[in-house]
Amino acid sequence: MRCCCLRRRQSRSTCSSRTRKGKVKLYVRRVFIADDAELLPAYLRFIRGVIDSEDLPLNISREMLQNNPQLAQIRKAVTSRVIG
């Protein structure tokens, strides 16, 4: 799993919007899978980045995104990397 999160400036609209979702995109082997995969908790919605995973299958569906144990591990690892 590779994670790249870069944020230089924070705009004022980012903090004021409570309903805004995160901008983390999910790729599997450099193939775009999902734009709103909810990989981070709501309190980290200001983070923008790309997650490229080698562990997930390419033909993953939206239902599998919600119930996949590998994706749960990715969520936990990304959250701990951002916080710690």
PyMOL CGO cylinders between C-alpha atoms (Angstrom):
from pymol import cmd
from pymol.cgo import CYLINDER

trace = [
    CYLINDER, 0.00, 0.00, 0.00, 1.31, 3.40, -0.95, 0.3, 1, 1, 1, 1, 1, 1,
    CYLINDER, 1.31, 3.40, -0.95, -0.15, 6.56, 0.51, 0.3, 1, 1, 1, 1, 1, 1,
    CYLINDER, -0.15, 6.56, 0.51, 0.54, 10.08, -0.67, 0.3, 1, 1, 1, 1, 1, 1,
    CYLINDER, 0.54, 10.08, -0.67, -1.01, 12.99, 1.21, 0.3, 1, 1, 1, 1, 1, 1,
    CYLINDER, -1.01, 12.99, 1.21, 0.17, 16.49, 0.43, 0.3, 1, 1, 1, 1, 1, 1,
    CYLINDER, 0.17, 16.49, 0.43, -1.50, 19.65, 1.64, 0.3, 1, 1, 1, 1, 1, 1,
    CYLINDER, -1.50, 19.65, 1.64, 0.23, 23.01, 1.41, 0.3, 1, 1, 1, 1, 1, 1,
    CYLINDER, 0.23, 23.01, 1.41, -2.52, 25.52, 2.11, 0.3, 1, 1, 1, 1, 1, 1,
    CYLINDER, -2.52, 25.52, 2.11, -5.90, 25.23, 3.75, 0.3, 1, 1, 1, 1, 1, 1,
    CYLINDER, -5.90, 25.23, 3.75, -8.74, 27.22, 2.25, 0.3, 1, 1, 1, 1, 1, 1,
    CYLINDER, -8.74, 27.22, 2.25, -11.42, 28.76, 4.43, 0.3, 1, 1, 1, 1, 1, 1,
    CYLINDER, -11.42, 28.76, 4.43, -14.19, 26.87, 2.66, 0.3, 1, 1, 1, 1, 1, 1,
    CYLINDER, -14.19, 26.87, 2.66, -12.60, 23.58, 3.75, 0.3, 1, 1, 1, 1, 1, 1,
    CYLINDER, -12.60, 23.58, 3.75, -13.17, 24.28, 7.44, 0.3, 1, 1, 1, 1, 1, 1,
    CYLINDER, -13.17, 24.28, 7.44, -16.63, 25.79, 7.12, 0.3, 1, 1, 1, 1, 1, 1,
    CYLINDER, -16.63, 25.79, 7.12, -18.25, 22.93, 5.24, 0.3, 1, 1, 1, 1, 1, 1,
    CYLINDER, -18.25, 22.93, 5.24, -19.61, 20.22, 7.56, 0.3, 1, 1, 1, 1, 1, 1,
    CYLINDER, -19.61, 20.22, 7.56, -21.16, 18.06, 4.85, 0.3, 1, 1, 1, 1, 1, 1,
    CYLINDER, -21.16, 18.06, 4.85, -18.08, 17.87, 2.64, 0.3, 1, 1, 1, 1, 1, 1,
    CYLINDER, -18.08, 17.87, 2.64, -16.69, 14.39, 2.08, 0.3, 1, 1, 1, 1, 1, 1,
    CYLINDER, -16.69, 14.39, 2.08, -13.03, 13.56, 2.00, 0.3, 1, 1, 1, 1, 1, 1,
    CYLINDER, -13.03, 13.56, 2.00, -11.06, 13.81, -1.20, 0.3, 1, 1, 1, 1, 1, 1,
    CYLINDER, -11.06, 13.81, -1.20, -9.17, 10.53, -0.97, 0.3, 1, 1, 1, 1, 1, 1,
    CYLINDER, -9.17, 10.53, -0.97, -9.19, 8.54, -4.19, 0.3, 1, 1, 1, 1, 1, 1,
    CYLINDER, -9.19, 8.54, -4.19, -8.77, 4.77, -4.26, 0.3, 1, 1, 1, 1, 1, 1,
    CYLINDER, -8.77, 4.77, -4.26, -6.68, 3.07, -6.94, 0.3, 1, 1, 1, 1, 1, 1,
    CYLINDER, -6.68, 3.07, -6.94, -5.85, -0.61, -7.33, 0.3, 1, 1, 1, 1, 1, 1,
    CYLINDER, -5.85, -0.61, -7.33, -2.67, -1.28, -9.28, 0.3, 1, 1, 1, 1, 1, 1,
    CYLINDER, -2.67, -1.28, -9.28, -2.87, 2.24, -10.77, 0.3, 1, 1, 1, 1, 1, 1,
    CYLINDER, -2.87, 2.24, -10.77, -6.46, 1.71, -11.96, 0.3, 1, 1, 1, 1, 1, 1,
    CYLINDER, -6.46, 1.71, -11.96, -9.04, 4.18, -10.60, 0.3, 1, 1, 1, 1, 1, 1,
    CYLINDER, -9.04, 4.18, -10.60, -11.68, 2.47, -8.43, 0.3, 1, 1, 1, 1, 1, 1,
    CYLINDER, -11.68, 2.47, -8.43, -13.53, 5.05, -6.33, 0.3, 1, 1, 1, 1, 1, 1,
    CYLINDER, -13.53, 5.05, -6.33, -13.57, 8.75, -5.58, 0.3, 1, 1, 1, 1, 1, 1,
    CYLINDER, -13.57, 8.75, -5.58, -15.59, 8.57, -2.37, 0.3, 1, 1, 1, 1, 1, 1,
    CYLINDER, -15.59, 8.57, -2.37, -14.62, 5.27, -0.77, 0.3, 1, 1, 1, 1, 1, 1,
    CYLINDER, -14.62, 5.27, -0.77, -14.89, 6.75, 2.76, 0.3, 1, 1, 1, 1, 1, 1,
    CYLINDER, -14.89, 6.75, 2.76, -11.39, 5.67, 3.70, 0.3, 1, 1, 1, 1, 1, 1,
    CYLINDER, -11.39, 5.67, 3.70, -11.02, 8.28, 6.45, 0.3, 1, 1, 1, 1, 1, 1,
    CYLINDER, -11.02, 8.28, 6.45, -13.29, 9.23, 9.37, 0.3, 1, 1, 1, 1, 1, 1,
    CYLINDER, -13.29, 9.23, 9.37, -15.39, 12.38, 9.13, 0.3, 1, 1, 1, 1, 1, 1,
    CYLINDER, -15.39, 12.38, 9.13, -13.07, 14.40, 11.36, 0.3, 1, 1, 1, 1, 1, 1,
    CYLINDER, -13.07, 14.40, 11.36, -10.27, 13.96, 8.80, 0.3, 1, 1, 1, 1, 1, 1,
    CYLINDER, -10.27, 13.96, 8.80, -12.33, 15.20, 5.83, 0.3, 1, 1, 1, 1, 1, 1,
    CYLINDER, -12.33, 15.20, 5.83, -9.80, 17.96, 5.08, 0.3, 1, 1, 1, 1, 1, 1,
    CYLINDER, -9.80, 17.96, 5.08, -7.21, 15.38, 3.93, 0.3, 1, 1, 1, 1, 1, 1,
    CYLINDER, -7.21, 15.38, 3.93, -6.69, 15.00, 0.19, 0.3, 1, 1, 1, 1, 1, 1,
    CYLINDER, -6.69, 15.00, 0.19, -4.70, 12.23, -1.39, 0.3, 1, 1, 1, 1, 1, 1,
    CYLINDER, -4.70, 12.23, -1.39, -4.43, 9.01, -3.34, 0.3, 1, 1, 1, 1, 1, 1,
    CYLINDER, -4.43, 9.01, -3.34, -4.27, 5.46, -2.04, 0.3, 1, 1, 1, 1, 1, 1,
    CYLINDER, -4.27, 5.46, -2.04, -2.91, 2.84, -4.42, 0.3, 1, 1, 1, 1, 1, 1,
    CYLINDER, -2.91, 2.84, -4.42, -3.33, -0.72, -3.16, 0.3, 1, 1, 1, 1, 1, 1,
    CYLINDER, -3.33, -0.72, -3.16, -1.88, -3.92, -4.52, 0.3, 1, 1, 1, 1, 1, 1,
    CYLINDER, -1.88, -3.92, -4.52, -4.00, -6.07, -2.15, 0.3, 1, 1, 1, 1, 1, 1,
    CYLINDER, -4.00, -6.07, -2.15, -7.51, -5.46, -3.48, 0.3, 1, 1, 1, 1, 1, 1,
    CYLINDER, -7.51, -5.46, -3.48, -8.91, -7.17, -6.59, 0.3, 1, 1, 1, 1, 1, 1,
    CYLINDER, -8.91, -7.17, -6.59, -9.49, -5.03, -9.68, 0.3, 1, 1, 1, 1, 1, 1,
    CYLINDER, -9.49, -5.03, -9.68, -13.15, -6.05, -10.03, 0.3, 1, 1, 1, 1, 1, 1,
    CYLINDER, -13.15, -6.05, -10.03, -14.26, -4.83, -6.60, 0.3, 1, 1, 1, 1, 1, 1,
    CYLINDER, -14.26, -4.83, -6.60, -17.84, -3.53, -6.38, 0.3, 1, 1, 1, 1, 1, 1,
    CYLINDER, -17.84, -3.53, -6.38, -19.36, -0.88, -4.13, 0.3, 1, 1, 1, 1, 1, 1,
    CYLINDER, -19.36, -0.88, -4.13, -20.85, -3.55, -1.86, 0.3, 1, 1, 1, 1, 1, 1,
    CYLINDER, -20.85, -3.55, -1.86, -17.48, -5.23, -1.51, 0.3, 1, 1, 1, 1, 1, 1,
    CYLINDER, -17.48, -5.23, -1.51, -15.89, -1.87, -0.66, 0.3, 1, 1, 1, 1, 1, 1,
    CYLINDER, -15.89, -1.87, -0.66, -18.10, -1.66, 2.42, 0.3, 1, 1, 1, 1, 1, 1,
    CYLINDER, -18.10, -1.66, 2.42, -17.54, -5.21, 3.68, 0.3, 1, 1, 1, 1, 1, 1,
    CYLINDER, -17.54, -5.21, 3.68, -13.97, -5.99, 2.64, 0.3, 1, 1, 1, 1, 1, 1,
    CYLINDER, -13.97, -5.99, 2.64, -11.62, -6.84, 5.56, 0.3, 1, 1, 1, 1, 1, 1,
    CYLINDER, -11.62, -6.84, 5.56, -8.57, -5.68, 3.58, 0.3, 1, 1, 1, 1, 1, 1,
    CYLINDER, -8.57, -5.68, 3.58, -10.17, -2.28, 3.11, 0.3, 1, 1, 1, 1, 1, 1,
    CYLINDER, -10.17, -2.28, 3.11, -10.81, -2.10, 6.86, 0.3, 1, 1, 1, 1, 1, 1,
    CYLINDER, -10.81, -2.10, 6.86, -7.09, -2.66, 7.42, 0.3, 1, 1, 1, 1, 1, 1,
    CYLINDER, -7.09, -2.66, 7.42, -6.29, 0.07, 4.89, 0.3, 1, 1, 1, 1, 1, 1,
    CYLINDER, -6.29, 0.07, 4.89, -8.67, 2.47, 6.69, 0.3, 1, 1, 1, 1, 1, 1,
    CYLINDER, -8.67, 2.47, 6.69, -7.00, 1.75, 10.02, 0.3, 1, 1, 1, 1, 1, 1,
    CYLINDER, -7.00, 1.75, 10.02, -3.47, 2.10, 8.61, 0.3, 1, 1, 1, 1, 1, 1,
    CYLINDER, -3.47, 2.10, 8.61, -4.21, 5.36, 6.78, 0.3, 1, 1, 1, 1, 1, 1,
    CYLINDER, -4.21, 5.36, 6.78, -5.92, 6.89, 9.81, 0.3, 1, 1, 1, 1, 1, 1,
    CYLINDER, -5.92, 6.89, 9.81, -3.05, 5.99, 12.11, 0.3, 1, 1, 1, 1, 1, 1,
    CYLINDER, -3.05, 5.99, 12.11, -0.52, 7.30, 9.59, 0.3, 1, 1, 1, 1, 1, 1,
    CYLINDER, -0.52, 7.30, 9.59, -2.32, 10.64, 9.28, 0.3, 1, 1, 1, 1, 1, 1,
    CYLINDER, -2.32, 10.64, 9.28, -2.76, 11.07, 13.05, 0.3, 1, 1, 1, 1, 1, 1,
    CYLINDER, -2.76, 11.07, 13.05, 0.59, 9.66, 14.18, 0.3, 1, 1, 1, 1, 1, 1,
]
cmd.load_cgo(trace, "trace")
